[in-house]
Structure formats: C-alpha cells, structure tokens
Amino acid sequence: MGRYLILGLVQGLTEFLPVSSSAHLVFGKALLGLDPPGTVLEGVLHLGTLLAVMICFRRDIAELLLGAARGEPKSKRYLCLLLLGTVPAVVMGLLLREGIERAFSAVRLAGGLLLVTGVLLWSAERMLRRGPHGRLGLFQALAVGLAQAAALLPGISRSGATISVGILTGLDASEAARFSFLLAIPAIAGAGLFSVFSSAPGVHGEEVLGVAIGGVVAFASGLFAIRFLLSLLFRGRLVPFAIYCFAVGLCALFLG
C-alpha cells in the first residue's frame, strides 16, 4: 500500500508543478519496482488530480458555462478556443497510443524530455520580464494545444509546457495559467477514464484498495500543488522549476 500512496503523492504534486508527472511516475515505478495493473493506476491518479483542478477553478468553470448558456459571445469564444486547444492531444493520443504507452517504460527518454521542459520554463520566465502581453487568440490556443499534445510523452510537463508556450506566444502569467488549467480538464478526464475502463477488469483484491488510496492522495496533493504553482507563477518564478528539471533529467540520462 505504501507504494501506491507514494505514487499518488508524486502524481498529485507533479501533475501541476511544471516538472512532469509522467516522468516521475516512470522514475517512481522503476525505483520502487511497482508494476501497476495495466494503465488503471495512471487513470485513477489522473482523475484524482482532475477533481483538484475542477475545485480550484470552479468559479471560472461556472462563469464560462453560465455565460455560454446565456449566449454571451465572450464565453462562447473562450469555449471554442478550449475546444481548438484540445484537438491536438486527442489526435495524437489516438494515432500514437501504442508508442506513447511504450514510452512510459523508457527512463532515459523521460530524462531527455525533462531537459526540454526545463528550457521552456527558463525561456518563459525571461519572457515574463519583458512587460505587457497580448490577449488569447486562435494562434495562442493552437500553440498551447500542441504543447499539451507533446506532454502525452513522459518528461514533457503538461502544466510547464502549456503555461510556458502560452507566455512565449504573448499571454500574461494569469491568462496562460487559466487557459492551461481549463484546457487540462477534458484532456485529463479523457485519458483518465479511458485508462480506467480499459484496464479495470484486470484489477483485483489488494490492488483495488491501493489504487483507490493513490487516487485520494493525488487529489489532496494536487490541491496543494496548484496553489503553490500559481503563487510562484504570479511572481514570475519559473527558473527554480527549470533547474530541477535539468538536474533530474541529467540524472535519468546517466543513471537510466
């Protein structure tokens, strides 16, 4: 049970901190020797973090849905941009599913892609220092969506890549974070539900309790991680995460 608890904690903290939850799951499974039942563990952990982001951004979600129901152009436009940003991850997930699943056993690949995440974070902090930024448009939504698609691979942080690309394409920290987290909802929900329903029949006995504990821990730690990331992001502090990605990525490359 302790192993599931640890992986739940790792998932919750790293899903939203820009250090790649998928890479840390790869490392955690390698170090702990844990062979979870199919992909169901990843699915339940993602659903736990999904609940965390929905609670933290409940007001934004309610505002968008109510605004769209009333026919407000601003809300309808934003939902369309979220839909546009979701398409790349859906297409990549369907076309490259088997390759992505194989990548979750490649420690060195995860380490190398962590270095890419580090470069994005470092570049984004430098961009934040340059002053005013523009508004969310089709180009930014598509660019952030492509970053989210790339984050299907272990080592590319979903939050790190999407927020960084948003900033690099002209968004301020607040808008980049908002769009990134709202964009995460359909992506995490789809991946989590697919993993659970495709693997659940193979889970029995003690594994069920272990997976459930992991999901609860992922939810609780995810709440903390979101608030911590936002507090640092609004102060323009992304380089510490970049340094962490560089350090862990290099260790994985040499020790993988």
C-alpha positions in Angstrom: 0.0 0.0 0.0 2.9 2.3 0.8 4.0 2.2 -2.9 0.6 3.3 -4.2 0.5 6.1 -1.6 3.9 7.4 -2.7 2.9 7.2 -6.4 -0.3 9.1 -5.6 1.7 11.8 -3.8 4.2 12.0 -6.7 1.3 12.3 -9.2 -0.6 15.0 -7.3 2.5 17.2 -6.7 4.0 16.8 -10.2 0.8 16.9 -12.3 0.5 20.6 -11.7 4.1 21.6 -10.7 5.9 22.0 -14.0 8.2 19.0 -13.6 6.3 16.3 -15.5 4.2 13.9 -13.5 4.5 11.3 -16.2 8.3 11.3 -16.0 8.2 11.0 -12.2 5.8 8.0 -12.5 8.3 6.4 -14.8 11.1 7.0 -12.3 8.9 6.0 -9.4 7.9 2.7 -10.9 11.5 2.0 -11.8 12.8 2.8 -8.4 10.0 1.1 -6.4 9.7 -1.9 -8.6 6.0 -1.4 -8.9 4.2 -2.9 -11.9 0.7 -1.4 -11.6 -2.3 -3.2 -13.2 -2.2 -2.1 -16.8 -2.7 1.6 -17.0 -5.5 1.8 -14.4 -3.2 3.3 -11.8 -2.3 6.2 -14.1 -6.0 6.6 -14.9 -7.2 6.8 -11.2 -4.3 9.2 -10.3 -5.3 11.5 -13.2 -8.9 11.5 -12.1 -7.8 12.5 -8.6 -5.9 15.5 -9.9 -8.8 16.3 -12.3 -11.0 16.8 -9.2 -8.4 19.0 -7.7 -8.3 21.4 -10.7 -12.1 21.5 -11.0 -12.4 22.6 -7.4 -9.6 25.2 -7.7 -11.1 26.7 -10.9 -14.8 26.1 -10.1 -15.7 29.8 -10.4 -14.1 30.0 -13.9 -15.8 26.9 -15.0 -19.2 28.1 -13.7 -18.7 31.5 -15.3 -17.9 30.0 -18.7 -20.8 27.5 -18.7 -23.4 30.0 -17.5 -22.1 32.7 -19.9 -22.3 30.2 -22.8 -25.8 29.2 -21.7 -26.9 32.8 -21.8 -25.3 33.2 -25.3 -22.6 35.6 -24.2 -20.1 36.0 -27.1 -17.0 36.2 -24.8 -17.8 32.9 -23.0 -18.7 31.1 -26.3 -15.5 32.3 -27.9 -13.4 31.1 -24.9 -15.1 27.6 -25.0 -14.3 27.4 -28.8 -10.7 28.2 -28.1 -10.6 25.5 -25.4 -12.1 23.1 -28.0 -9.4 24.1 -30.5 -6.7 23.6 -28.0 -8.0 20.1 -27.1 -7.9 18.7 -30.7 -4.1 18.1 -31.0 -3.9 16.0 -27.9 -6.9 13.9 -29.0 -5.5 13.3 -32.4 -2.0 12.5 -31.1 -3.4 10.2 -28.4 -5.5 8.2 -30.9 -2.8 7.9 -33.6 0.2 7.3 -31.4 -1.4 5.4 -28.5 0.9 2.3 -28.5 4.1 4.3 -28.9 3.1 6.6 -26.0 2.4 3.6 -23.8 5.8 2.1 -24.6 7.4 5.4 -23.8 6.3 5.0 -20.2 9.0 2.4 -19.7 11.8 4.5 -21.2 13.6 6.2 -18.3 16.2 7.9 -20.5 13.6 9.2 -22.9 11.7 10.8 -19.9 15.0 12.3 -18.7 15.8 13.8 -22.1 12.4 15.3 -22.4 12.7 16.8 -18.9 15.5 18.9 -20.3 13.2 20.2 -23.0 10.7 21.2 -20.2 13.5 23.0 -18.4 14.4 25.0 -21.5 10.7 26.1 -21.9 10.4 27.2 -18.3 13.6 29.1 -18.4 12.6 30.9 -21.6 9.1 31.7 -20.3 10.5 33.4 -17.2 12.7 35.6 -19.4 9.7 36.5 -21.5 7.7 37.5 -18.4 10.3 40.1 -17.6 9.7 42.0 -20.9 6.4 43.6 -19.8 2.9 43.7 -21.3 1.4 40.8 -23.1 -1.5 40.2 -25.6 -4.8 38.5 -25.5 -5.8 34.9 -26.1 -6.5 34.2 -29.7 -6.5 31.3 -32.3 -2.8 31.2 -32.6 -2.1 31.0 -28.8 -4.9 28.4 -28.3 -3.5 26.2 -31.1 0.1 26.6 -29.9 -0.8 25.7 -26.3 -2.9 22.8 -27.6 0.2 21.4 -29.4 2.2 21.8 -26.2 -0.4 19.7 -24.4 -0.3 17.1 -27.1 3.5 16.9 -26.7 3.0 16.4 -23.0 1.5 13.0 -23.6 5.1 11.9 -23.6 6.8 11.3 -20.3 9.2 14.2 -19.5 7.2 17.0 -21.1 5.3 18.6 -18.3 1.7 19.4 -19.3 1.5 22.4 -17.0 5.0 23.5 -17.7 4.7 23.2 -21.5 1.3 24.8 -21.8 1.9 27.7 -19.5 5.4 28.4 -21.0 4.1 28.2 -24.6 1.2 30.5 -23.6 3.6 33.0 -22.2 6.1 32.7 -25.2 3.2 33.4 -27.6 2.2 36.5 -25.8 -0.1 35.7 -22.9 0.5 37.1 -19.4 1.0 34.7 -16.5 -2.6 34.9 -15.3 -4.2 34.1 -18.6 -1.6 31.5 -19.5 -2.3 29.7 -16.2 -6.1 30.0 -16.6 -6.2 28.6 -20.1 -3.7 25.9 -19.3 -5.7 24.6 -16.3 -9.1 24.8 -18.0 -7.6 23.0 -21.1 -6.4 20.3 -18.7 -9.9 19.3 -17.8 -11.0 17.5 -21.0 -7.5 16.1 -21.6 -7.1 14.6 -18.1 -10.7 13.4 -18.0 -10.5 11.6 -21.3 -7.1 10.0 -20.6 -8.1 9.0 -17.0 -11.5 7.5 -17.9 -10.1 5.6 -20.9 -7.3 4.2 -18.8 -9.7 3.1 -16.0 -12.3 1.5 -18.2 -9.8 -0.2 -20.5 -7.8 -1.8 -17.6 -10.2 -2.0 -14.6 -11.2 -5.7 -15.3 -7.7 -6.7 -14.5 -7.6 -5.2 -11.1 -8.4 -7.4 -8.1 -8.1 -7.6 -4.3 -5.5 -5.5 -2.7 -4.8 -3.7 -5.9 -8.2 -2.1 -5.8 -7.6 -0.6 -2.3 -4.1 0.5 -3.3 -5.3 2.3 -6.5 -8.1 4.0 -4.5 -5.6 5.3 -1.9 -3.4 6.6 -4.6 -6.3 8.5 -6.2 -7.2 10.2 -2.9 -3.6 11.2 -2.2 -3.3 12.5 -5.7 -6.3 14.7 -5.2 -5.1 16.2 -1.9 -1.6 16.8 -3.0 -2.9 18.2 -6.3 -4.8 20.9 -4.5 -1.6 22.0 -2.7 0.4 21.9 -5.9 -2.0 24.1 -7.9 -2.0 26.8 -5.2 1.8 26.6 -4.8 2.4 26.9 -8.6 0.1 29.9 -9.0 1.7 31.7 -6.1 5.2 31.4 -7.8 4.0 32.0 -11.3 2.4 35.3 -10.5 5.7 36.4 -9.0 7.4 35.3 -12.2 9.4 32.5 -10.6 9.8 29.6 -13.1 13.6 29.2 -13.2 13.7 27.1 -9.9 11.5 24.5 -11.7 13.7 24.7 -14.8 16.8 23.9 -12.7 15.0 21.0 -11.0 14.1 19.6 -14.5 17.7 19.9 -15.7 19.0 18.2 -12.6 16.6 15.2 -12.6 16.7 14.9 -16.4 20.5 14.7 -16.4 20.5 12.1 -13.6 17.9 10.0 -15.5 20.1 10.2 -18.7 23.2 9.0 -16.9 21.6 6.5 -14.5 18.7 5.3 -16.5 
